[in-house]
Amino acid sequence: MTNAAYELIEDDSLQGTVSEAEWDARVELAAAFRIAVARGWNKSTANHMTARVPDQPEYFLMNAANFAWDEITASNLLKLDMDGNVVSNTDRRPRPAGLNFHSALQRERRHLNCTVHIHPGPGVVVSAWEEKLQFFDQGSCGVYGQVTYHNYEGLANEADEAPRILQDLGDKYTMIMRNHGLLSVGRTVPEAIAYMDRLVGACEIQERVLAANHATPRPLPQKVCEHTAAQMAARAGNKPLGDIEFQASFRRQLRADPSFTH
């Protein structure tokens, strides 16, 4: 390994140089990247997550293009303004395509604080079908009524595509980007991760069910989906989803490799 590669990984810690609220947000988002890797969602330097800085809501955190997701730490996350300008003291930058619509989501959806975009295999498979997501099990009902669609237009670095992504997302929490991948948003990092986990799970089940072509698929009836989704929503109330599961996953990552807290 070259010295440059070592230097890429060995950043000085920002703890104590940023506010406590920002540091906590950095650790939480860095944990989300590690959790995503553990779940097999991404093993490359591509794709992005963002989180708003709690005490500076006009800024958000995002991963640089240099790092694989299992290399991301609290300190090497970038800080950007709502126009997508990096304000961190670094020459690193995010990928232009990801920055384009993530910054638009942070800027235009002020009630949301986290965005997640990935290209997991089952999600890409379902995104490439003309048929929309189907609901075959209880877990998939967790995104029933929350899935939107956006047609593929090429690399998402054209400024005029961001408003169409926002329009297609509307007030929902998940999107299947056709022939592309998956997007989720949340009021918190755990909520965005929870919605993505539900969406990926639903795509995995659909892919496996429809691959078993010796059997007849049996989707859940619409009324059952609606009833189950309503039960889940009532259980959560108006609180963001995913806190308990995220905390458990956070502890698991601490045991496995606490380097994300650097």
Backbone torsions as a table, in degrees:
resi	resn	phi	psi	omega
1	MET	NA	138.2	-179.8
2	THR	-77.7	162.5	176.6
3	ASN	-60.0	-36.3	-179.8
4	ALA	-61.3	-37.8	179.5
5	ALA	-67.7	-39.6	176.3
6	TYR	-61.9	-43.9	-178.4
7	GLU	-63.5	-32.0	179.7
8	LEU	-62.5	-37.6	-176.0
9	ILE	-84.9	-38.1	-171.3
10	GLU	-89.8	68.5	173.9
11	ASP	-79.3	151.4	172.0
12	ASP	-69.8	145.3	179.2
13	SER	-69.8	140.2	176.4
14	LEU	-89.9	-2.5	-178.9
15	GLN	-60.8	129.3	-177.6
16	GLY	92.9	-15.7	177.9
17	THR	-102.5	-10.6	174.5
18	VAL	-121.4	167.5	-179.2
19	SER	-63.8	158.3	178.2
20	GLU	-61.0	-38.3	179.3
21	ALA	-64.3	-42.7	178.6
22	GLU	-66.2	-41.1	-179.8
23	TRP	-62.2	-44.3	178.5
24	ASP	-60.1	-40.7	178.7
25	ALA	-65.4	-38.0	178.6
26	ARG	-63.7	-45.4	-179.6
27	VAL	-64.2	-42.6	-179.6
28	GLU	-63.2	-44.6	-179.6
29	LEU	-68.8	-40.4	177.1
30	ALA	-60.2	-39.4	176.4
31	ALA	-62.0	-38.7	179.8
32	ALA	-60.5	-39.6	177.3
33	PHE	-63.0	-43.3	-179.6
34	ARG	-66.6	-38.6	177.6
35	ILE	-62.5	-41.4	179.1
36	ALA	-61.3	-41.5	177.8
37	VAL	-63.6	-44.1	-179.7
38	ALA	-60.9	-28.6	179.4
39	ARG	-90.1	1.8	176.3
40	GLY	78.8	21.0	-176.9
41	TRP	-80.3	-28.6	-176.7
42	ASN	-162.4	136.5	177.1
43	LYS	-130.0	21.3	-175.5
44	SER	-124.8	-169.3	175.3
45	THR	-94.2	-2.7	-177.3
46	ALA	-84.0	168.0	179.1
47	ASN	72.6	165.0	-171.0
48	HIS	-143.5	157.1	163.1
49	MET	-132.0	151.2	174.9
50	THR	-134.0	157.2	174.0
51	ALA	-146.1	134.6	178.5
52	ARG	-69.9	143.8	175.5
53	VAL	-77.6	119.1	-170.2
54	PRO	-58.0	-42.9	-176.9
55	ASP	-94.4	3.0	174.1
56	GLN	-140.8	71.5	-171.1
57	PRO	-64.8	-6.3	175.2
58	GLU	-86.0	3.0	177.1
59	TYR	-126.0	155.3	175.5
60	PHE	-141.4	161.0	-179.8
61	LEU	-102.4	147.5	-177.1
62	MET	-157.3	153.6	179.6
63	ASN	-78.9	143.8	174.1
64	ALA	-78.3	157.0	-178.2
65	ALA	-69.8	-15.2	-173.4
66	ASN	-73.4	-25.0	-166.3
67	PHE	-107.9	137.8	165.0
68	ALA	-68.3	158.0	-174.0
69	TRP	-66.0	-24.5	177.9
70	ASP	-86.0	5.3	174.3
71	GLU	-106.6	-6.7	-174.9
72	ILE	-74.2	135.8	177.9
73	THR	-126.8	170.1	178.6
74	ALA	-59.0	-34.2	-174.5
75	SER	-84.5	-27.4	-177.6
76	ASN	-92.6	4.8	170.3
77	LEU	-68.3	142.3	177.5
78	LEU	-84.1	152.0	172.3
79	LYS	-114.3	129.4	-175.7
80	LEU	-130.8	157.1	171.6
81	ASP	-90.4	178.2	-173.1
82	MET	-72.1	-9.9	174.1
83	ASP	-93.0	2.9	178.2
84	GLY	86.1	13.2	178.4
85	ASN	-85.0	130.3	178.1
86	VAL	-75.4	124.4	179.5
87	VAL	-107.0	-4.0	174.5
88	SER	-66.6	154.7	178.8
89	ASN	-83.2	74.5	-176.9
90	THR	-159.7	157.6	174.6
91	ASP	-91.3	-4.0	-178.4
92	ARG	-72.1	153.4	-178.0
93	ARG	-140.7	156.9	171.9
94	PRO	-79.8	170.2	174.8
95	ARG	-70.6	137.1	-176.0
96	PRO	-58.5	-40.6	-177.2
97	ALA	-62.9	-44.1	179.4
98	GLY	-67.4	-42.7	-178.7
99	LEU	-59.2	-37.1	-174.9
100	ASN	-55.5	-54.7	-175.0
101	PHE	-91.6	-24.5	175.5
102	HIS	-65.8	-42.5	179.5
103	SER	-65.7	-36.0	178.3
104	ALA	-65.4	-40.4	178.2
105	LEU	-63.2	-44.6	179.7
106	GLN	-65.5	-37.9	-176.5
107	ARG	-73.6	-41.5	-171.4
108	GLU	-96.6	-15.4	-178.9
109	ARG	-118.9	75.4	-172.2
110	ARG	-67.4	-17.2	177.6
111	HIS	-81.1	-11.8	177.9
112	LEU	-97.5	146.2	-176.9
113	ASN	-126.2	-3.1	-179.0
114	CYS	-147.7	142.2	174.4
115	THR	-130.9	144.6	-179.9
116	VAL	-134.9	129.0	176.4
117	HIS	-134.1	125.4	-177.9
118	ILE	-141.2	167.3	178.0
119	HIS	-123.0	58.0	179.9
120	PRO	-69.5	146.2	-175.9
121	GLY	-50.1	-53.7	-179.4
122	PRO	-61.7	-34.3	177.8
123	GLY	-66.9	-40.5	178.0
124	VAL	-66.5	-39.3	178.5
125	VAL	-59.2	-50.7	-179.0
126	VAL	-65.4	-35.4	-180.0
127	SER	-65.6	-21.7	-177.2
128	ALA	-91.3	-3.0	177.1
129	TRP	-90.2	144.2	173.9
130	GLU	-65.0	-38.0	177.6
131	GLU	-68.1	146.9	179.7
132	LYS	-82.5	178.2	178.6
133	LEU	-59.6	134.8	175.6
134	GLN	-107.9	162.5	-173.1
135	PHE	-121.3	110.9	-173.5
136	PHE	-111.3	-11.6	-174.1
137	ASP	-148.6	171.9	-178.2
138	GLN	-59.9	-43.5	-177.4
139	GLY	-59.6	-38.6	-178.5
140	SER	-66.5	-23.2	178.6
141	CYS	-65.5	-14.0	177.4
142	GLY	-66.1	-17.6	175.6
143	VAL	-116.9	8.4	179.5
144	TYR	-62.8	129.9	-177.6
145	GLY	81.4	1.3	-178.2
146	GLN	-119.7	9.1	-175.9
147	VAL	-104.6	125.8	175.6
148	THR	-118.5	174.4	-174.9
149	TYR	-135.8	145.9	175.9
150	HIS	-137.5	127.5	-177.7
151	ASN	-72.8	145.3	-179.3
152	TYR	-68.7	134.8	179.9
153	GLU	-124.5	6.9	-172.0
154	GLY	105.1	-172.0	178.1
155	LEU	-55.2	133.3	-170.6
156	ALA	-82.7	42.9	179.6
157	ASN	-104.9	9.6	175.3
158	GLU	-87.5	127.4	-173.7
159	ALA	-59.0	-32.0	-175.2
160	ASP	-77.6	-7.6	177.7
161	GLU	-80.6	-30.5	-176.4
162	ALA	-54.8	-45.6	177.7
163	PRO	-61.4	-32.5	178.7
164	ARG	-71.3	-35.3	174.7
165	ILE	-63.7	-44.5	178.3
166	LEU	-61.0	-43.2	-179.4
167	GLN	-65.3	-42.9	-179.3
168	ASP	-67.8	-33.8	178.4
169	LEU	-69.4	-39.4	-179.3
170	GLY	59.3	-131.3	-179.2
171	ASP	-103.8	18.2	-178.5
172	LYS	-90.7	174.2	-174.3
173	TYR	-111.0	-9.5	179.5
174	THR	-138.4	154.4	179.2
175	MET	-143.8	137.3	167.4
176	ILE	-98.0	112.9	179.0
177	MET	-87.5	107.1	-168.9
178	ARG	-58.0	138.8	-179.5
179	ASN	55.2	30.0	-171.4
180	HIS	-145.2	-73.7	-175.2
181	GLY	175.7	-152.9	-172.9
182	LEU	-125.8	150.5	177.4
183	LEU	-135.1	137.8	169.8
184	SER	-135.7	155.9	177.4
185	VAL	-133.7	163.1	179.7
186	GLY	-160.1	159.1	174.6
187	ARG	-72.4	-20.6	176.3
188	THR	-137.4	166.1	174.6
189	VAL	-61.7	-48.1	178.3
190	PRO	-57.4	-35.2	-179.3
191	GLU	-68.6	-43.6	178.8
192	ALA	-63.1	-39.0	177.3
193	ILE	-66.1	-40.7	179.9
194	ALA	-63.3	-44.1	178.7
195	TYR	-65.1	-40.0	178.5
196	MET	-65.6	-39.6	178.8
197	ASP	-60.7	-41.9	177.9
198	ARG	-65.6	-41.2	-178.3
199	LEU	-68.1	-45.7	177.8
200	VAL	-60.7	-42.6	179.4
201	GLY	-61.2	-41.8	178.9
202	ALA	-64.1	-40.0	178.1
203	CYS	-66.7	-40.2	178.7
204	GLU	-60.7	-45.6	-179.8
205	ILE	-63.8	-44.3	-179.6
206	GLN	-62.0	-44.2	179.8
207	GLU	-59.7	-44.2	-176.6
208	ARG	-72.3	-39.8	179.8
209	VAL	-63.7	-47.2	-176.6
210	LEU	-75.1	-16.8	175.0
211	ALA	-76.2	-22.4	179.5
212	ALA	-83.5	72.2	-170.2
213	ASN	-75.4	1.6	174.4
214	HIS	-86.3	-3.5	-179.1
215	ALA	-124.2	161.7	179.9
216	THR	-94.2	118.8	179.1
217	PRO	-59.9	145.0	-178.2
218	ARG	-131.5	80.3	178.1
219	PRO	-63.3	155.5	175.6
220	LEU	-69.0	142.1	176.3
221	PRO	-62.3	151.8	-178.1
222	GLN	-56.5	-43.2	-178.1
223	LYS	-63.4	-37.0	178.9
224	VAL	-68.5	-41.4	176.6
225	CYS	-60.4	-46.3	-179.5
226	GLU	-62.2	-43.0	-179.3
227	HIS	-64.6	-46.3	-178.6
228	THR	-64.8	-42.7	178.3
229	ALA	-61.6	-39.9	178.4
230	ALA	-65.7	-39.4	177.0
231	GLN	-61.3	-44.2	179.8
232	MET	-64.6	-41.4	179.6
233	ALA	-64.8	-40.0	179.7
234	ALA	-65.6	-37.4	179.4
235	ARG	-64.2	-39.2	-178.8
236	ALA	-78.5	-24.3	-174.1
237	GLY	66.4	-142.7	178.6
238	ASN	-101.5	13.0	-178.8
239	LYS	-84.2	148.7	175.2
240	PRO	-58.3	147.4	-178.9
241	LEU	-81.5	162.5	160.3
242	GLY	90.6	-0.7	-173.6
243	ASP	-60.9	-48.9	-174.6
244	ILE	-64.3	-46.6	179.7
245	GLU	-64.1	-39.7	179.7
246	PHE	-64.2	-42.2	179.6
247	GLN	-61.1	-40.9	177.8
248	ALA	-64.4	-42.8	179.1
249	SER	-66.6	-36.8	177.1
250	PHE	-59.7	-47.5	-179.9
251	ARG	-63.0	-38.1	178.6
252	ARG	-62.6	-40.8	178.4
253	GLN	-68.4	-36.1	176.3
254	LEU	-61.0	-42.1	179.3
255	ARG	-68.0	-38.1	-175.3
256	ALA	-77.4	-44.3	-176.0
257	ASP	-166.6	97.3	-176.7
258	PRO	-79.0	8.7	-174.1
259	SER	-64.4	-19.7	-179.9
260	PHE	-66.1	-18.2	-179.3
261	THR	-83.0	1.0	-179.0
262	HIS	-74.6	NA	NA
